[in-house]
C-alpha cells in the first residue's frame, strides 16, 4: 500500500511539505496518479477520483491567480488522495484553500524538485511494484492456508516460477525498520542468492520478494530431498551472511509441495533470531522453539492447550489461588519440584500441595508427578 507519506519520502523531490495542517495526511492511501494542466470550468475535473494524487504546476493561473484557488477547491471537493503543487506559480495557499484542506482532510503539498514527469514516473513505478507485491502477498497467504501439495506447487510456480524438486526459504528483515532499508535488503539478497545459484549446478532457481514488512528468499533445487540436516544449510547461511547487516531465519530443505512449511519454518526462525538478538537462526537448530512454532500453527493443539490453561486460570480466579503460575513454573523446570519451589520462592511442600490441586482441576488425580509434568510441558509449550 502506497500512502501520501511514502510519496513525500520519494527521492525525486528536492523538498516537499504540507501547505496547511491536515490530520492523518501521511496515512492516506494513494491508488493512482493524475495531472492537472487546465483551468476550472471545463467539466474535466469530474475525471479525478478519490485515491488519486494530483500533480500540477497551476501554470494556467499565472496571469489569473484566482483560477488556482478555484481549481484547488474543486479537487478537494472530489476527495482526491492529495494535491501536489510545484511552487512555481503558487508560493502559498489561499486562506480558503487551507481551511477547506484542513476541514476535508485532503492534504495540499507544495514541492520543489525535478520535472513533474519524472516524479510521476517514479510514483507510477512504485504503484506498479506495490500492486505486484499485493498479488504475491495474497498468493503467499493462500498457500499458508493450504494443505494440498499440488496447490502449493502451483502457487509457488505463480509466485516465483519454481519447478524444482525441493525448496529452501529465507525470511529476513533489515536491522533498521524502514522501507528504504527493506528494498535495499531485497536487492542485496537477490544478488547473493543469484551468485549462490551460479555456484551450484543443482540449484534450479532463486527468487526474492517482499512479504508483510519482511523479505522472503527462495532457493529451488533440482535434486531429491537431502537428509534433515543438510550441508546446504550451513552453505546457504554463509551466502546470506555476505548480504551485510540483517536478521534472518533459514528453513529446512523441503519438498516443493511442502513449500508452505518452509515459509513457516523460516518465519519462525526469524522470530527466534529477533527475540534472541542473533543475526541468523536455522530451523534445524531450533529444538524447543521448533516445536513451539509448530504448536502455535496447529489450531487443534493450541485450542487444547488453551483449554488446560483456562481451567487453571478460572480456578485461580474463583479461589484466589496460584495454580496456573505454579503449573507453568513446574513445566519450565521439567517437573523438578525443588527447582520449581526456588523459582516461585515457596517451600517444596507448598509446591507439592498445589500440584495435588492441579491434578484435581485437570482430572488427573491418580497421575504421578512425572505424568503431570509431561502434560504441562505440552500445555505451556505454545
N, C-alpha and C positions, 0 to 999 in steps of 0.2 A: 504494500500500500504506500503510495507516494502522498505526502502531505505538503501543505504550504511551507512548513518548517524545512522539509527536505529541499524544496525549491530554493528557499532563501540561503541554504548552505551550499548551493551549486557553485563550482569554481568559475563558471562563466561570468559571474558578476564581480566587478571591482568593489562595489559597495551596494548594499540593499538594506532598506529599513522600512519599518511600519510608519506610514504617514500620519496615522491617527490611532489612538487607543482602540483596540479591538480584542475583546476577551476571547480566548480559545483560537486565535488566528492560526497559530502554528499547527494545530491538530486537524484543521480542515482537510478533507480528502480531495485530492486532485485526480480527476478521471479523464481529463482531456485538455487540449490547448486550443486557444483561439487568438486571432489578431483583430485589432480594431484600427482601421485606417480611413474611415469615412465618418462624416458628421451625422448627428442625430436626424430624425425626421425622415429617414429614407425607408423605414419599415424593416430594415435588415437586422435590427437589433434583436428581433424575435428569434433569430437563428442561434443566439447564445443560450446555453442551457446550464442548469445547476451542475456543479462539479468541474466546470471548465475554469482554467486560469487564463485570463485575457491579457495579452501583451499589447501595448500601444505606445506611440510617441506623442499622440494627440497633435500631430502635425497640422491637421485641418483647423486647429484652434489658434494657430499662430497669430492671425490677424483678428480673431474674434474669440477672446478668452472665455466668454460666456458659454460657447459651444462645449468647452471642456467640462464645465460644471454640469451641463445638461446630459452629456454623454456618460459621465461617471455615475450620475444619479440613476440613469436608465439601467446601466449594468448592475448596479447594486440591487435594484428592484427585481432583477432576474435571478438573484441569489447565486451568482457565479461563485466559484471557489475563492477567487481572489482577482484583483486587478493589479497588474504590474505596469507602472508608468515610467518610462525612461525620462528623467527630469531634464529634458531639453527645453520644452515649451513651458511645462508646469513645474514651478520650483517649490510650491507648497499647496496644500489642498484648500479650496474654498471652504469656509466655515460650514456651509450647508452640507457639503460632501463629507466632511469629517464627522459631523453629527450623525448623518444617515449611516455611515460606515460603522460607527460605534454601536448605534442602535440596532442595526440589522445583523451585525456580526460578520459582515463581508469585508475582509481586510483590503485596504488600498496600499500598495507598496510603491515606493519610489526607488529607482535603481540607477546606477552608473555602471557602464561596462562596455562589452564588445557589441558588435552588430546584433540587433534583435534576432535576426535569422539564426545566428549561432546559438543564442540562448534557447530558442525554440527547438532547434535540432537536438541539443543536449537533453532537453526535457523530454522530447518525444522518444529518444533512445532509452531514457530512464523508464518511461511509462511502458514501452515495449518489453524491456527487461523485467519490469515488475509483473507484467501480465504473464510472461513465460514462467516466472518463479511461482506465481499464484497457481498456475496449472500444475506445475511439478509438485508443489506443496500438497495440493488436494489429491494428486495421484499417490504420493507417499502416505498420506493419511489413509487412503483406501486400502493400500497393501498392508498397513499395520493393523487394519481391522479384518484382514482376510486370512483364512486358513487353507485356501485352495492353492496348491503349489503351481498349477497351470496358470491361475490368475496372477499369482505373484511373478512368475516368469514373464508373462505378457506385459504386466505393468512395468517391470524393470526394463524390458525392451523399449517400451514407450518413453520411459524417463531417460534412459542412458544408452540405449542401443546395444545392450549387452546380450550375448547369446552363448556365453561360455558355460562350463560345467559347474564351476564354483565361484564364489564371490566373497570378498572381504570388505568391510565398511570401516571408514574412519569418521568419527564425529569430532569436530573441533570448534573452538571459539577463540577469538582474539583475546590477548591479555587486557587490552583496553576495549571497553564495550561501546563502540560507536560504528556507524555504518561504513565510514571510510576504511577503518581498520579491517572490518569484516570482508569488504570487497578486495582489499589488498591481500588478505589471507587466502581468499578464494583463488586469486591469480597465482600466488606463490605455491599453493598446494597443487593446482593444476599442472604447473611446470614440474614440480618434484615427482608427481605420480607419472607424468608422461616420460620423464627420464627413467623412472623405475621400470616402466613397461618396455622401454627400449633395451634395457639390460637383460630382460628375461624373456626367452622365447615362448614360455608357456603363458604369458600374460596376453589375454585376448583383447582387453580394452580397459582404459581408465577413464573416470568421469568424476566431475566435481560440481556441486550445486549448493545453493543456499537453502536452508530449511529452518524456519521459525527462529531466526536470530543465531543460527549455528551454520557451520559448513559441514556438508556430508561429502566424503570422497569414497569412490568405489573402485576396486580392482577386481576384474573378472579374469578367471584362469580357464585355460582350455582343458587342463588335466583333471582326472578324477580327484575327489577329496583326499587330502592327506590325513595323517593321524590328528588327534585332538589338539596337541600342542606341536605346531609345525615350525620348522626352521624359518619359514617365511614370515612368521610373527615378528621375530627379532629383526629380520632384514627390513621389513616394512617399517618397523619402529625407527630404525636408523635413517631410512629415507625421509620419514616425516620430520625427524629432528633437523634435517637440512633446511626446512622451511623458515626457521627462525623462531622467535618467541611465540608460543601458543600453548593452549591447554587442549589435550585431545584424548579420546578413547579409541581403542582398536578392537574390532570384533574378532572372533574366531573365524576361520575359513569355513564357509557353509556351502551346501549345495544351492544352486541358483534358485531353486524352488522354495528355499527357506531364507531368501534374502531379507524378508521382513524380520526374521530373528536376528540377522546380522546387524540390521539397523538398531534394533532394541538393545543388543549387546553393546554396540559402540556408544549409544546414548547413555546407557547405564555406566559404562566405564568412564565416560566423560564426566558424569555426575560424581563419581568417586574421585576423579582427578581434581575436580573443583573443590570438593569438600576437604581433601587431604593436602591441597596445595602442591600437587605433582604436575609435572609437565605432560607426561604420558602414562596412561594406565591401559594394560591389555586385559581383555576379558578373561583370557586363560590364566591370569594371575589373581583374579578377584577373590576366589574362595568363598567366604561367607557372603560378601557383597553380591556375588553372582546369584546365590540362592535368594537373597533379599530382593534383588531386582526381579527375579522370576516370580517370587511370591506376590510382589506388588502388581505384576502384569496379569496375574491369573485371578479373575473375579471370584471364582468359587473359593479359592484359597483365602483371598482377602476377606470375603464375607464370613467364612468360618472363623478366621482369627478375630474379626470384629465382634462376632457373637461371644466368644470366650472372654474377650476383654470387657465387653459391655456388661456381662453377668457380674464380673468382679467390681466394675465401676458402680453399677446400680446398688450392689450390696453395700459398698463403702458409703454411698450417698444416704442410704436408709439407716445405716447402723453406725455412722461416724467411725468407720474402720479404715485400715490401710492395707487391705488385701491386694489391691492392684499394684501398688508400689512394691510390696513385698514379692509378689509373683514376678514382676519384671526384673527385680534385682536377683531373684533366685535363678531365673533364666540366664541373666547376664553372667552369672557366676557358675554356670553349668552344674547346678544342683549342689554346690558346696554350701552347707548351712553356715559354717563359721565365716566364710568369706562374705556371704550374704548379710550376716549379722554385723560385720565390720562396715560394710557399705551403708547399712541403714543406721549405724550407731545404736544397735539394740543388742540385748543378750541373746545368745543362741537359743535358749529356751523360749523366748518370745517369738523368734522366727519359727520354731517348731510348732508352737501353738497356732500361729497364723497359717502355717502350711496345712494343718489339720482342718482349719475352717475353709481354706481354699478348696481342698478336696471335697468338702461337703457342698460348697456352692456349685462346683463343676460336676458333681455326681460321680466322684472318684473316691468314695470313702475307703474302699478296700485297696486302693493303689499304693504301691511303695513310693518312697520319695524319688527314686530314680525314674519311675514311670511318669510321675508328675513333672519332673524336670524336663524329660524328653518332650512332653506335650507343650509345656510352657515355652521351651525354646522355639518350637514351631509357631506358637501363638504370637510371640513377640518378635519373630524374625522380620516381618514386614515393617 
